[in-house]
Amino acid sequence: MPTPGTSALVVTLPSAAVLLEAAAAVDPGLVRPGLPPHVTALYPFLPADRLTDWTDADVSQLAANFPTTEVQLTDLVLAPGFVAAAAPALQPLADAVCDHWPDTPPYGGRFGAHPPAHLTIALGGTDDQRAEVAERARAALPVTARAETLHLVVLTEQGWRLRLSAPLGTPAR
C-alpha cells in the first residue's frame, strides 16, 4: 500500500470509467480509491520531497514529445489478484518515462524495466470476484479513450493530489 509522499506519473482515461464501475459493482473495495481510470507510466515515481520545478519541466518536456493518442482497450489481462485492460498504445510513452528515470524502477522492479502498459480494473478480492469482474469488463469492451495528458500525482494524507498536468504533444513553455 502506498504511503503519503509517494508520487506517480499517470495518463487518465475518463471514458474507461465503465470498466471500474464493473469492478465496483462486484465489490467497491476492488477499485483503488482516489484516482480516475488511468494507465500508470511510472509508479512509484520520486518521493514528494524530491519533486522540484526541474522535475516538472522534465515531465512536461517528455510529454510534449508524444502526441495525443487514441487508446483501444480490447483485451483483458488476468493475473493473481489483478484484472486489467491492456493499453499497448501507451507503451511507448510508459517506456520513455521509465528510460528517463532509470534509477526509479517501475513497481520497484517487480515486473522488469518496462512492464506492459495497462489500466487496472480490479486489485485484490477472491478468485470468484475477479472472475465476475472479468466477465463484466469483457462485456463492456472495447473501450476507446483519448490520452491527452501525463499527470504527476502525489499521495497525501487526504488522498491523491494533482501536482502537474503535462499535455501530450504540446511544447513546454
C-alpha positions as CSV (number, residue, x, y, z in Angstrom):
1,M,0.0,0.0,0.0
2,P,1.5,3.4,-0.9
3,T,2.3,5.8,1.8
4,P,1.9,9.6,1.8
5,G,4.7,11.3,-0.1
6,T,4.6,8.6,-2.9
7,S,4.2,10.1,-6.4
8,A,3.3,8.6,-9.8
9,L,3.1,9.6,-13.4
10,V,-0.3,8.6,-14.9
11,V,-2.4,9.1,-18.0
12,T,-6.1,9.4,-17.1
13,L,-8.7,7.8,-19.4
14,P,-12.0,9.0,-18.1
15,S,-14.1,7.2,-20.8
16,A,-12.8,3.9,-19.3
17,A,-14.8,4.6,-16.1
18,V,-17.3,1.9,-17.2
19,L,-14.6,-0.7,-16.5
20,L,-14.0,0.5,-12.9
21,E,-17.8,0.6,-12.5
22,A,-17.9,-3.1,-13.4
23,A,-15.5,-3.9,-10.7
24,A,-17.2,-1.7,-8.1
25,A,-20.5,-3.4,-8.9
26,V,-18.9,-6.6,-7.7
27,D,-17.1,-5.1,-4.7
28,P,-16.2,-1.4,-4.3
29,G,-13.1,-2.5,-2.4
30,L,-11.6,-3.9,-5.6
31,V,-11.2,-0.4,-7.1
32,R,-8.3,1.7,-5.9
33,P,-9.7,5.0,-4.5
34,G,-8.7,8.5,-5.3
35,L,-7.7,8.4,-9.0
36,P,-9.9,8.2,-12.1
37,P,-9.3,5.4,-14.6
38,H,-5.7,5.6,-15.7
39,V,-2.6,4.0,-17.1
40,T,0.4,4.3,-15.0
41,A,3.6,5.4,-16.7
42,L,5.7,5.2,-13.6
43,Y,4.9,4.2,-10.0
44,P,6.4,4.8,-7.6
45,F,7.9,8.0,-9.0
46,L,10.1,10.2,-7.0
47,P,9.3,10.9,-3.3
48,A,7.3,14.1,-3.0
49,D,10.2,15.9,-1.1
50,R,12.4,15.3,-4.2
51,L,10.0,16.9,-6.7
52,T,11.2,20.2,-8.0
53,D,10.4,22.7,-10.7
54,W,13.2,20.9,-12.7
55,T,11.2,17.6,-12.3
56,D,8.0,19.4,-13.5
57,A,9.9,20.7,-16.5
58,D,11.3,17.3,-17.4
59,V,7.9,15.7,-17.2
60,S,6.4,18.5,-19.4
61,Q,9.1,18.1,-21.9
62,L,8.8,14.4,-22.1
63,A,5.0,14.6,-22.5
64,A,5.5,17.1,-25.3
65,N,7.4,14.5,-27.3
66,F,4.4,12.2,-27.5
67,P,1.2,13.0,-29.4
68,T,-2.3,12.7,-28.0
69,T,-3.3,9.1,-28.7
70,E,-6.4,7.0,-29.2
71,V,-6.2,4.1,-26.8
72,Q,-8.2,1.0,-27.7
73,L,-8.8,-1.2,-24.6
74,T,-9.8,-4.5,-26.1
75,D,-8.0,-7.2,-24.2
76,L,-8.1,-8.2,-20.5
77,V,-5.0,-9.1,-18.5
78,L,-5.7,-11.5,-15.7
79,A,-3.2,-12.4,-13.0
80,P,-3.4,-13.5,-9.4
81,G,-5.1,-10.7,-7.5
82,F,-5.4,-8.5,-10.6
83,V,-7.7,-7.7,-13.5
84,A,-6.6,-5.1,-16.1
85,A,-7.1,-3.9,-19.6
86,A,-4.0,-3.9,-21.8
87,A,-3.1,-0.4,-23.2
88,P,-0.4,-1.1,-25.8
89,A,-0.9,2.3,-27.4
90,L,0.6,3.9,-24.3
91,Q,3.6,1.5,-24.1
92,P,6.0,3.9,-26.0
93,L,5.2,6.7,-23.5
94,A,5.5,4.5,-20.5
95,D,8.8,3.1,-21.8
96,A,10.2,6.6,-22.4
97,V,9.2,7.7,-18.9
98,C,10.9,4.6,-17.4
99,D,14.0,5.2,-19.5
100,H,14.2,8.8,-18.5
101,W,14.3,7.9,-14.8
102,P,16.2,4.6,-14.8
103,D,17.0,4.9,-11.1
104,T,13.3,4.7,-10.3
105,P,12.2,1.2,-11.5
106,P,8.5,0.8,-12.1
107,Y,6.7,-1.1,-9.3
108,G,10.1,-1.4,-7.5
109,G,11.4,-3.6,-10.3
110,R,9.0,-6.4,-9.7
111,F,7.9,-6.6,-13.3
112,G,11.1,-5.5,-15.1
113,A,12.2,-2.3,-16.6
114,H,9.3,-1.9,-19.0
115,P,6.1,-3.6,-17.6
116,P,3.2,-3.7,-20.0
117,A,1.0,-0.6,-20.1
118,H,-2.4,-1.4,-18.6
119,L,-5.4,0.1,-16.9
120,T,-6.0,-1.6,-13.6
121,I,-9.7,-2.6,-13.2
122,A,-9.6,-4.6,-10.0
123,L,-7.0,-5.3,-7.4
124,G,-7.3,-8.0,-4.7
125,G,-10.5,-9.9,-3.9
126,T,-11.3,-13.5,-4.3
127,D,-10.9,-15.6,-7.5
128,D,-14.7,-15.7,-7.9
129,Q,-14.9,-11.9,-7.5
130,R,-12.1,-11.3,-10.1
131,A,-13.8,-13.8,-12.5
132,E,-17.1,-11.8,-12.2
133,V,-15.2,-8.6,-12.7
134,A,-13.6,-10.0,-15.8
135,E,-16.9,-11.2,-17.2
136,R,-18.5,-7.7,-16.6
137,A,-15.5,-5.9,-18.0
138,R,-15.3,-8.2,-21.1
139,A,-19.0,-7.2,-21.8
140,A,-18.0,-3.5,-21.7
141,L,-15.1,-3.9,-24.1
142,P,-14.0,-2.5,-26.4
143,V,-13.5,0.9,-24.8
144,T,-11.9,3.8,-26.8
145,A,-10.2,6.5,-24.8
146,R,-8.2,9.5,-25.7
147,A,-4.9,10.0,-23.9
148,E,-4.1,13.7,-23.8
149,T,-2.2,14.5,-20.6
150,L,0.6,13.0,-18.4
151,H,-0.2,13.8,-14.8
152,L,2.1,13.9,-11.9
153,V,0.2,13.0,-8.7
154,V,1.3,12.8,-5.1
155,L,-0.3,10.8,-2.3
156,T,-1.2,13.0,0.7
157,E,-2.9,12.2,4.0
158,Q,-6.1,13.3,2.2
159,G,-5.6,11.1,-0.9
160,W,-4.0,11.5,-4.3
161,R,-3.5,15.1,-5.3
162,L,-2.5,16.6,-8.7
163,R,0.8,18.3,-8.8
164,L,1.2,18.8,-12.6
165,S,-0.7,18.2,-15.8
166,A,1.6,18.0,-18.9
167,P,-0.3,17.9,-22.2
168,L,0.9,15.4,-24.7
169,G,2.3,16.9,-27.9
170,T,2.4,20.4,-26.5
171,P,5.9,22.0,-26.1
172,A,6.7,23.1,-22.6
173,R,6.9,26.8,-22.0
